[in-house]
Amino acid sequence: MLGNPSTRGVRRGRRLGLLASLALAATAMTGLPTTDTAVAATGGPVLYVVNSGADSVSSVDSSNNTTTASIKVGAQPYGVAFTADGSRAYVTNTPDGTVSVIDTATSEVTDTITVGKLPYAVAVAPDDATIYVSRLGAAVVSVINAATNTVTDTVPVGQRPVGLAVNPAGSQVYVTDDSDGNALRVIDTATHAVSAIPLPAHAYGVAFDPSGTRAYVALVNGGSVAVVDTASAAVTSLIPVGVAPHAVAFSPDGTLAYVTNRDSNSVSVISTATDTVTATLPVGGGPEAVAFDPTGAKAYVANAYGDTLTLIDTATSVVGATVPVGPHPTGLAFAPTPAADLDVALKATAVPGLLNGRIDYTVTLTNRGPSAVKSATVTATLPAPMTATSSSCTPTSGHVTCTVGTLAAGARTSRSFSVPVGTLTLGLPYTVTAARTAGNPVDPRPANDSATRTCTVLTSLIITCG
């Protein structure tokens, strides 16, 4: 395969891409604020764009695609990754042998970590405790303690490690190599032992699907994506894409995967249900990176040779706006948006009485985290002819509305209301559902946002609730 002239051209183009990234330090930055910490309020999810040719990171408000900050980092930065809480970002500075730590609240570099020769890609463990950096000049992955910003280990992997990704469980790191042995290296994060998964060609980008059961690997000189079953640690299929596939990203719901084809100036849209390409979209020159916004509605592609981002509507696979950024953009990452998992529970208690029997309902709200709930509204739907009274909620015709203010992660609170039995038709079951109908921030697990209880009233003295 390596003797094929077209394959040699792909590899030569890839080397030239890296050399171009390393040679653009003196390129003037265009279209960006001149201050290093031009902080502005943002109205949408924040996208960090690594401008390799300007030694900077642009903070872009994705609601209007405007740059709100330009953050100076080290020389020829390449990769960027956020912590899960969005408070920090890590940027690799390739010729400097360093990693810049950015405080996202202030858009300032708060620390610079020396890792060694040619750091390239960077990934953060799900618990935010460990940072992993591929170093293509040293054939290792550097392991960084995020609490102390110090390198605690270097793990030998392949010959030219480029891409890497941490699985959702945080138990493994997949590392690609674009020149050695056609293998995907697997690091056990507990022991740092390394195993290998054979590949049919050299690899570049890698990403896990949200479930962690599969990984997609861009085979840079194979014109395809390898689908890896993580349980069996084996390639199960190959998906043909464009020329020199580089980056891979999954949509937040895992139904789509986007692959940048750097030498085809295109993006392959893959349906993960069928592992087939459903569209090939033209983008700018040398697409190097791709990222979905937190909602999955949009995707951004960094065009390294065009100094632009291409915006894609993921629902329609339509290429939209072209957004100018700094010279030679190579890395993209969205800051995680707060999400607070609010668990809604409903308890129904029968209170029999000769003349004043009733059913007491208790709505318990538990914030499962990881962020604080700023506000929430839970609405209980009452079947006719139920009416309710409450001192902590607001009864209306057919509904009871309960509101909650700030609720810290791990905290819980309760609201209650009562339904008099005398208003009900005897001998019938009555079902009440309480559901979260509004709130801030978004809830990542809507499955536990509602609860239902059924009570049967035979007489005011005989009330049973399930």
C-alpha positions, -999 to 999 in steps of 0.1 A, spaced: 0 0 0 28 25 9 43 20 -26 12 33 -43 19 68 -58 -15 82 -46 -8 70 -11 26 86 -11 9 119 -21 -14 116 8 15 111 32 35 139 16 4 162 20 1 153 56 37 161 63 33 194 45 3 202 66 23 197 97 51 217 84 27 245 74 13 244 109 48 248 123 59 275 99 31 300 103 42 316 136 48 350 120 16 352 101 -4 382 110 -37 376 128 -67 389 109 -102 395 119 -96 391 157 -94 414 187 -59 427 194 -62 422 232 -53 389 246 -83 387 269 -111 405 251 -139 390 272 -175 396 262 -208 381 274 -219 352 252 -254 342 242 -247 307 230 -223 277 236 -187 288 234 -164 273 208 -126 274 211 -107 276 178 -70 269 178 -52 293 154 -20 275 147 -6 304 126 -13 331 152 -3 313 184 -37 320 198 -71 305 206 -103 323 195 -134 321 218 -164 322 195 -200 328 205 -218 302 184 -252 320 187 -239 347 163 -205 333 153 -186 363 166 -152 361 183 -154 373 219 -119 367 230 -84 361 215 -62 342 240 -24 341 234 -9 307 240 24 291 230 39 286 195 19 268 168 -8 254 190 -26 223 177 -51 206 200 -76 218 225 -98 200 251 -121 212 279 -127 198 313 -162 183 318 -173 212 340 -161 237 314 -139 257 338 -106 250 321 -92 243 286 -59 227 277 -40 236 245 -9 219 231 19 241 218 37 218 194 73 232 190 73 247 225 68 213 241 42 228 264 5 228 273 -13 260 281 -40 259 308 -68 285 302 -93 297 328 -125 299 307 -141 324 331 -114 350 325 -101 338 291 -65 339 305 -37 314 305 -31 305 342 -4 279 338 20 265 313 29 228 316 62 215 302 56 181 287 85 176 261 90 172 224 61 179 200 28 176 220 0 172 195 -35 161 206 -50 164 241 -79 148 259 -93 151 294 -105 122 315 -143 123 323 -136 130 360 -113 160 351 -85 145 372 -61 135 344 -50 150 311 -35 129 283 -13 144 256 1 126 225 37 136 217 45 127 181 81 136 185 88 113 214 65 83 207 48 87 241 16 99 257 22 122 286 0 118 316 -8 151 336 -22 154 370 -48 182 366 -47 191 403 -10 200 402 -5 205 365 25 182 365 35 153 343 32 121 364 40 95 337 50 90 301 36 60 283 55 46 253 31 42 223 40 34 187 63 57 167 42 88 158 12 91 181 -12 118 168 -48 114 178 -62 102 211 -95 99 229 -106 88 264 -136 64 266 -167 76 285 -159 53 314 -124 68 318 -109 34 318 -90 34 284 -73 58 261 -72 50 224 -41 64 206 -36 65 168 -3 65 149 1 78 114 33 59 105 39 28 127 26 -7 124 -10 -1 114 -21 -4 150 -43 14 175 -27 16 209 -49 11 240 -38 25 273 -53 11 305 -57 42 326 -54 24 359 -21 5 351 -8 24 320 -3 -10 304 -5 -8 266 -22 -32 242 -27 -29 204 -56 -34 180 -45 -42 144 -57 -18 117 -55 -21 80 -39 13 75 -22 42 93 -46 61 116 -51 97 125 -83 108 143 -103 87 168 -135 92 187 -157 71 210 -195 70 205 -214 83 236 -220 48 248 -184 38 247 -192 6 229 -177 16 196 -149 38 183 -144 53 149 -108 56 136 -99 77 106 -75 57 84 -55 85 69 -39 65 41 -67 41 38 -95 64 27 -118 49 52 -130 48 88 -124 16 109 -153 7 133 -139 -8 164 -159 -29 188 -145 -19 222 -156 -50 240 -138 -74 216 -110 -48 208 -114 -56 171 -122 -39 138 -157 -50 128 -161 -30 95 -146 -3 73 -166 27 60 -152 42 28 -149 80 30 -127 107 12 -90 112 8 -68 116 39 -96 114 66 -83 133 96 -108 141 124 -138 122 137 -167 135 159 -199 120 171 -231 139 175 -242 142 212 -269 116 207 -246 93 188 -267 90 157 -242 108 134 -205 108 129 -187 135 109 -153 128 93 -131 155 78 -114 145 45 -85 168 44 -73 162 9 -108 160 -5 -119 193 11 -150 176 23 -169 161 52 -184 126 52 -217 123 71 -221 88 86 -253 72 99 -241 52 129 -272 30 127 -260 16 94 -223 26 93 -228 41 59 -220 75 44 -253 94 38 -238 126 24 -205 141 14 -204 179 20 -179 204 4 -161 226 30 -130 248 29 -94 240 22 -77 213 43 -105 205 69 -85 196 100 -111 194 128 -148 191 134 -170 196 164 -208 194 171 -224 220 193 -239 207 226 -274 204 211 -262 185 180 -280 209 157 -249 224 142 -214 212 134 -183 234 128 -154 224 106 -119 240 109 -104 246 74 -67 248 81 -58 261 46 -87 285 43 -85 302 77 -122 297 81 -149 276 98 -176 260 78 -210 257 96 -232 227 88 -269 222 97 -269 186 109 -306 180 105 -305 188 67 -268 182 60 -268 216 44 -235 236 44 -242 271 57 -221 301 67 -183 304 63 -169 321 94 -135 338 92 -111 330 121 -73 332 126 -47 317 103 -44 279 100 -71 267 124 -63 232 135 -83 225 167 -119 229 178 -138 222 210 -171 233 225 -172 243 261 -196 219 279 -229 235 288 -242 231 324 -267 203 327 -285 194 359 -303 161 361 -334 167 381 -351 135 394 -389 139 399 -405 115 424 -442 114 433 -457 98 465 -495 93 470 -507 87 506 -543 77 513 -558 95 543 -592 78 549 -620 97 568 -657 92 574 -665 127 560 -632 142 550 -611 115 533 -583 128 511 -552 118 491 -520 136 500 -494 139 472 -457 147 478 -434 158 449 -398 152 457 -371 168 435 -335 156 437 -307 173 418 -285 144 405 -259 170 392 -234 177 381 -245 214 380 -268 233 403 -304 238 393 -311 275 389 -349 271 385 -374 244 378 -412 240 373 -430 207 379 -466 204 369 -490 177 382 -518 168 358 -551 160 376 -579 139 359 -614 153 362 -631 158 386 -600 162 408 -593 195 425 -564 202 448 -554 224 477 -518 233 485 -497 256 506 -465 251 486 -478 248 450 -503 266 429 -535 247 421 -554 256 389 -581 238 370 -568 203 362 -532 211 373 -510 218 402 -478 239 395 -448 236 418 -417 258 414 -382 255 427 -354 281 429 -317 272 433 -310 236 442 -274 225 446 -261 193 431 -270 164 455 -297 184 473 -334 177 473 -366 195 482 -403 186 484 -437 201 475 -471 188 485 -508 191 476 -540 173 487 -571 161 469 -603 157 488 -621 124 482 -655 140 484 -650 156 450 -643 122 433 -666 97 418 -664 66 440 -652 32 428 -629 46 401 -591 48 398 -574 82 395 -540 87 380 -518 117 386 -486 125 368 -460 151 379 -435 162 353 -408 188 349 -422 213 324 -395 240 325 -361 248 341 -326 260 338 -301 246 330 -310 218 306 -316 183 319 -295 156 302 -317 127 314 -354 134 306 -363 98 314 -365 106 352 -383 140 347 -418 126 355 -435 102 379 -470 87 381 -492 74 409 -527 58 407 -552 57 436 -586 39 437 -614 53 458 -641 29 469 -654 50 497 -640 78 518 -629 51 542 -614 28 516 -587 44 495 -558 25 480 -528 41 463 -501 24 443 
